[in-house]
């Protein structure tokens, strides 16, 4: 009975975090509030996980099972795809990072098993392991990587590909070293998750990403290679302003907040 109660409470917590936006300006405060509000639940979860591997496995399965059931109830493939994006964003942005803060050495094992079970049950909607430290630190690194990583993944490029490495180096060694560049990074990173989320909802998302690559990112890399850093910043700024206009004007279908 104790396990079943905890499973229900964890699922209820997951549904609660579905109501939260994923924005830089509010993320740390949201996570701090969640950690304080659900401190007892996190402690109880930790105690159960420390008790046995079987108990840990039971807790790890409850949310993936809930999500799989929710997706199965969607009336159309399109609605299922839209709903899956909301679930994936919530899981990696809030729920996994929060569970990773449980006061036990098995916290990472718990969250990794959640990811594994999710991917086993929903292989078409795979997710990766995320942590609060990783996301919070990622916000401080800037917008450039968020959008470019999404583009490169769509094109089948690995996370350590030449293009991403060059753009990250440009971000760290040039943009973040100048007042104007730092302001640009800070200003637009706040909207990057929503832009990527909305592009992913489009049926022609891969085509959109290829257009971003051809029109903006590939020229940026060429300018970086030629040492024309200011011109690269101009192209990059044009890209983000266009994406802001296209994907941040008004609410799109499937956005409730």
Kinemage of the C-alpha trace (Angstrom):
@kinemage 1
@onewidth
@group {chain A} dominant
@subgroup {mainchain}
@vectorlist {calphas} color= white
{ca unk a 1} P 0.000 0.000 0.000
{ca unk a 2} L 2.857 2.397 0.793
{ca unk a 3} L 4.372 1.914 -2.663
{ca unk a 4} L 1.026 2.456 -4.375
{ca unk a 5} L 0.437 5.652 -2.409
{ca unk a 6} L 3.857 6.976 -3.364
{ca unk a 7} L 3.274 6.053 -6.992
{ca unk a 8} L 0.066 8.075 -6.961
{ca unk a 9} L 1.733 11.040 -5.264
{ca unk a 10} L 4.608 11.037 -7.754
{ca unk a 11} L 2.156 10.892 -10.646
{ca unk a 12} L 0.174 13.763 -9.126
{ca unk a 13} L 3.405 15.742 -8.808
{ca unk a 14} L 4.199 15.049 -12.449
{ca unk a 15} L 0.774 16.383 -13.465
{ca unk a 16} L 1.406 19.478 -11.378
{ca unk a 17} L 4.659 20.251 -13.158
{ca unk a 18} L 2.850 19.980 -16.507
{ca unk a 19} L 1.412 23.417 -15.695
{ca unk a 20} L 4.834 25.066 -15.499
{ca unk a 21} L 6.427 26.999 -18.324
{ca unk a 22} L 10.070 26.348 -19.078
{ca unk a 23} L 11.732 29.762 -19.014
{ca unk a 24} L 15.098 30.937 -17.832
{ca unk a 25} L 13.638 33.833 -15.832
{ca unk a 26} L 11.488 31.546 -13.648
{ca unk a 27} L 13.230 28.148 -13.754
{ca unk a 28} L 15.429 28.383 -10.659
{ca unk a 29} L 12.609 29.843 -8.548
{ca unk a 30} L 10.194 27.161 -9.762
{ca unk a 31} L 12.616 24.389 -8.896
{ca unk a 32} L 13.399 25.881 -5.500
{ca unk a 33} L 9.682 26.127 -4.711
{ca unk a 34} L 9.053 22.553 -5.855
{ca unk a 35} L 11.936 21.221 -3.788
{ca unk a 36} L 10.636 22.946 -0.646
{ca unk a 37} L 6.974 22.114 -1.280
{ca unk a 38} L 7.671 18.426 -1.905
{ca unk a 39} L 10.534 17.959 0.515
{ca unk a 40} L 8.729 15.252 2.479
{ca unk a 41} L 7.786 13.384 -0.691
{ca unk a 42} L 11.389 13.479 -1.906
{ca unk a 43} L 12.612 12.197 1.460
{ca unk a 44} L 10.042 9.409 1.487
{ca unk a 45} L 10.937 8.476 -2.082
{ca unk a 46} L 14.596 8.348 -1.087
{ca unk a 47} L 13.818 6.051 1.832
{ca unk a 48} L 11.846 3.649 -0.348
{ca unk a 49} L 14.597 3.579 -2.987
{ca unk a 50} L 17.186 2.781 -0.333
{ca unk a 51} L 15.042 -0.084 0.913
{ca unk a 52} L 15.238 -2.342 -2.138
{ca unk a 53} L 15.870 -2.480 -5.877
{ca unk a 54} L 12.341 -3.788 -6.398
{ca unk a 55} L 10.848 -0.745 -4.651
{ca unk a 56} L 13.017 1.606 -6.696
{ca unk a 57} L 11.872 -0.101 -9.890
{ca unk a 58} L 8.214 0.285 -8.913
{ca unk a 59} L 8.582 4.010 -8.294
{ca unk a 60} L 10.579 4.508 -11.482
{ca unk a 61} L 7.823 2.961 -13.587
{ca unk a 62} L 4.805 4.932 -12.386
{ca unk a 63} L 5.198 8.136 -14.426
{ca unk a 64} L 6.281 6.458 -17.687
{ca unk a 65} L 3.253 4.169 -17.365
{ca unk a 66} L 0.974 7.154 -16.777
{ca unk a 67} L 2.352 9.008 -19.814
{ca unk a 68} L 2.104 5.944 -22.056
{ca unk a 69} L -1.536 5.572 -21.037
{ca unk a 70} L -2.274 9.241 -21.651
{ca unk a 71} L -0.740 9.115 -25.138
{ca unk a 72} L -2.696 5.963 -25.984
{ca unk a 73} L -5.928 7.863 -25.278
{ca unk a 74} L -5.211 10.692 -27.738
{ca unk a 75} L -7.790 10.700 -30.550
{ca unk a 76} L -5.396 11.215 -33.473
{ca unk a 77} L -1.762 10.790 -34.436
{ca unk a 78} L -1.336 14.572 -34.602
{ca unk a 79} L -2.780 15.107 -31.118
{ca unk a 80} L -0.603 12.270 -29.828
{ca unk a 81} L 2.512 13.897 -31.271
{ca unk a 82} L 1.618 17.301 -29.795
{ca unk a 83} L 0.859 15.776 -26.415
{ca unk a 84} L 4.112 13.795 -26.466
{ca unk a 85} L 6.084 17.027 -26.895
{ca unk a 86} L 4.452 18.470 -23.773
{ca unk a 87} L 5.229 15.304 -21.841
{ca unk a 88} L 8.837 15.166 -23.013
{ca unk a 89} L 9.423 18.817 -22.166
{ca unk a 90} L 7.898 18.390 -18.712
{ca unk a 91} L 9.792 15.188 -17.952
{ca unk a 92} L 13.249 16.463 -18.841
{ca unk a 93} L 12.717 20.062 -17.671
{ca unk a 94} L 11.083 19.573 -14.296
{ca unk a 95} L 10.255 16.054 -13.168
{ca unk a 96} L 13.576 14.279 -13.734
{ca unk a 97} L 15.630 17.191 -12.332
{ca unk a 98} L 13.389 17.311 -9.262
{ca unk a 99} L 13.618 13.556 -8.661
{ca unk a 100} L 17.369 13.866 -9.012
{ca unk a 101} L 17.328 16.070 -5.908
{ca unk a 102} L 15.969 13.269 -3.709
{ca unk a 103} L 18.322 12.869 -0.707
{ca unk a 104} L 19.727 9.473 -1.597
{ca unk a 105} L 22.779 8.131 -3.382
{ca unk a 106} L 20.328 6.221 -5.565
{ca unk a 107} L 18.709 9.371 -6.967
{ca unk a 108} L 20.584 9.078 -10.241
{ca unk a 109} L 19.762 5.390 -10.497
{ca unk a 110} L 16.080 6.237 -9.971
{ca unk a 111} L 16.011 8.917 -12.669
{ca unk a 112} L 17.998 6.785 -15.102
{ca unk a 113} L 15.519 3.947 -14.657
{ca unk a 114} L 12.670 6.398 -15.312
{ca unk a 115} L 14.357 7.317 -18.592
{ca unk a 116} L 15.013 3.673 -19.509
{ca unk a 117} L 11.430 2.596 -18.799
{ca unk a 118} L 10.064 5.622 -20.673
{ca unk a 119} L 12.159 4.753 -23.743
{ca unk a 120} L 11.176 1.086 -23.553
{ca unk a 121} L 7.474 1.930 -23.429
{ca unk a 122} L 7.597 4.828 -25.906
{ca unk a 123} L 10.553 4.227 -28.251
{ca unk a 124} L 9.143 6.713 -30.759
{ca unk a 125} L 9.304 9.488 -28.135
{ca unk a 126} L 12.685 8.886 -26.523
{ca unk a 127} L 14.138 11.191 -23.880
{ca unk a 128} L 17.540 11.534 -22.240
{ca unk a 129} L 18.583 11.934 -18.634
{ca unk a 130} L 18.570 15.515 -17.345
{ca unk a 131} L 19.579 17.180 -14.081
{ca unk a 132} L 18.815 20.465 -12.385
{ca unk a 133} L 22.492 21.418 -12.396
{ca unk a 134} L 22.783 20.670 -16.086
{ca unk a 135} L 19.750 22.735 -17.079
{ca unk a 136} L 20.499 25.655 -14.778
{ca unk a 137} L 24.110 25.682 -15.974
{ca unk a 138} L 22.948 25.411 -19.561
{ca unk a 139} L 20.897 28.580 -19.188
{ca unk a 140} L 24.068 30.410 -18.208
{ca unk a 141} L 25.853 29.179 -21.341
{ca unk a 142} L 23.533 30.976 -23.727
{ca unk a 143} L 21.033 30.619 -26.542
{ca unk a 144} L 23.392 29.726 -29.348
{ca unk a 145} L 23.707 26.069 -28.453
{ca unk a 146} L 20.022 25.464 -27.788
{ca unk a 147} L 18.792 26.258 -31.280
{ca unk a 148} L 21.896 25.057 -33.098
{ca unk a 149} L 21.847 21.741 -31.234
{ca unk a 150} L 18.229 21.198 -32.309
{ca unk a 151} L 19.159 22.008 -35.900
{ca unk a 152} L 22.211 19.733 -35.929
{ca unk a 153} L 20.302 16.836 -34.405
{ca unk a 154} L 17.630 17.214 -37.076
{ca unk a 155} L 20.380 16.993 -39.707
{ca unk a 156} L 21.850 13.888 -38.079
{ca unk a 157} L 24.968 15.602 -36.740
{ca unk a 158} L 26.396 14.404 -33.386
{ca unk a 159} L 26.641 16.641 -30.332
{ca unk a 160} L 30.407 16.928 -30.751
{ca unk a 161} L 30.323 17.680 -34.484
{ca unk a 162} L 32.632 20.306 -35.965
{ca unk a 163} L 29.829 22.818 -36.478
{ca unk a 164} L 28.532 22.742 -32.909
{ca unk a 165} L 32.054 22.857 -31.516
{ca unk a 166} L 32.847 25.935 -33.627
{ca unk a 167} L 29.652 27.708 -32.586
{ca unk a 168} L 30.205 26.918 -28.907
{ca unk a 169} L 33.733 28.249 -29.093
{ca unk a 170} L 32.432 31.416 -30.748
{ca unk a 171} L 29.846 31.793 -27.997
{ca unk a 172} L 32.341 31.334 -25.170
{ca unk a 173} L 35.346 33.160 -26.629
{ca unk a 174} L 33.588 36.035 -28.357
{ca unk a 175} L 29.905 36.606 -27.595
{ca unk a 176} L 30.112 36.153 -23.838
{ca unk a 177} L 33.262 38.267 -23.690
{ca unk a 178} L 31.521 41.396 -25.039
{ca unk a 179} L 28.745 43.399 -23.382
{ca unk a 180} L 26.602 43.481 -26.500
{ca unk a 181} L 27.087 39.792 -27.160
{ca unk a 182} L 26.341 38.816 -23.585
{ca unk a 183} L 23.146 40.875 -23.665
{ca unk a 184} L 22.082 39.171 -26.888
{ca unk a 185} L 22.705 35.744 -25.413
{ca unk a 186} L 20.815 36.535 -22.209
{ca unk a 187} L 17.901 38.201 -24.002
{ca unk a 188} L 17.132 35.421 -26.393
{ca unk a 189} L 18.007 32.332 -24.426
{ca unk a 190} L 14.852 32.996 -22.440
{ca unk a 191} L 12.734 32.241 -25.509
{ca unk a 192} L 14.815 29.474 -27.121
{ca unk a 193} L 13.065 26.478 -25.478
{ca unk a 194} L 9.665 27.716 -26.672
{ca unk a 195} L 10.965 28.350 -30.198
{ca unk a 196} L 12.399 24.832 -30.451
{ca unk a 197} L 9.271 23.309 -28.922
{ca unk a 198} L 7.047 25.053 -31.446
{ca unk a 199} L 9.226 24.144 -34.410
{ca unk a 200} L 9.130 20.513 -33.305
{ca unk a 201} L 5.341 20.635 -33.447
{ca unk a 202} L 5.364 21.480 -37.138
{ca unk a 203} L 4.904 18.624 -39.608
{ca unk a 204} L 7.798 20.002 -41.654
{ca unk a 205} L 10.132 20.558 -38.693
{ca unk a 206} L 13.111 18.990 -40.469
{ca unk a 207} L 12.552 21.298 -43.443
{ca unk a 208} L 12.414 24.312 -41.109
{ca unk a 209} L 15.654 23.283 -39.403
{ca unk a 210} L 17.356 22.791 -42.772
{ca unk a 211} L 16.267 26.294 -43.754
{ca unk a 212} L 17.753 27.696 -40.538
{ca unk a 213} L 20.958 25.833 -41.310
{ca unk a 214} L 21.200 27.054 -44.894
{ca unk a 215} L 20.124 30.652 -44.231
{ca unk a 216} L 21.865 31.378 -40.943
{ca unk a 217} L 24.023 28.765 -39.219
{ca unk a 218} L 26.124 27.660 -42.171
{ca unk a 219} L 26.904 31.319 -43.056
{ca unk a 220} L 27.734 31.934 -39.382
{ca unk a 221} L 30.272 29.115 -39.372
{ca unk a 222} L 31.881 30.423 -42.577
{ca unk a 223} L 32.165 33.908 -41.034
{ca unk a 224} L 33.696 32.443 -37.862
{ca unk a 225} L 36.277 30.584 -39.934
{ca unk a 226} L 37.143 33.851 -41.690
{ca unk a 227} L 37.449 35.738 -38.402
{ca unk a 228} L 34.490 38.003 -39.201
{ca unk a 229} L 32.977 37.745 -35.730
{ca unk a 230} L 30.874 40.915 -35.817
{ca unk a 231} L 29.272 39.872 -39.089
{ca unk a 232} L 28.532 36.475 -37.580
{ca unk a 233} L 26.780 38.165 -34.666
{ca unk a 234} L 24.650 40.181 -37.091
{ca unk a 235} L 23.574 37.034 -38.954
{ca unk a 236} L 22.884 35.242 -35.684
{ca unk a 237} L 20.816 38.171 -34.414
{ca unk a 238} L 18.797 38.174 -37.635
{ca unk a 239} L 18.110 34.469 -37.200
{ca unk a 240} L 16.796 34.790 -33.670
{ca unk a 241} L 14.652 37.838 -34.503
{ca unk a 242} L 13.091 35.984 -37.404
{ca unk a 243} L 12.416 32.929 -35.240
{ca unk a 244} L 10.960 35.163 -32.531
{ca unk a 245} L 8.608 36.731 -35.069
{ca unk a 246} L 7.590 33.384 -36.562
{ca unk a 247} L 7.189 31.350 -33.356
{ca unk a 248} L 6.697 33.738 -30.432
{ca unk a 249} L 3.860 35.884 -31.786
{ca unk a 250} L 0.668 34.791 -30.058
{ca unk a 251} L -0.294 31.339 -28.823
{ca unk a 252} L 0.037 28.433 -31.248
{ca unk a 253} L -2.110 25.351 -31.340
{ca unk a 254} L -1.400 23.126 -28.375
{ca unk a 255} L -0.057 25.948 -26.190
{ca unk a 256} L -2.174 26.478 -23.125
{ca unk a 257} L 0.165 28.867 -21.365
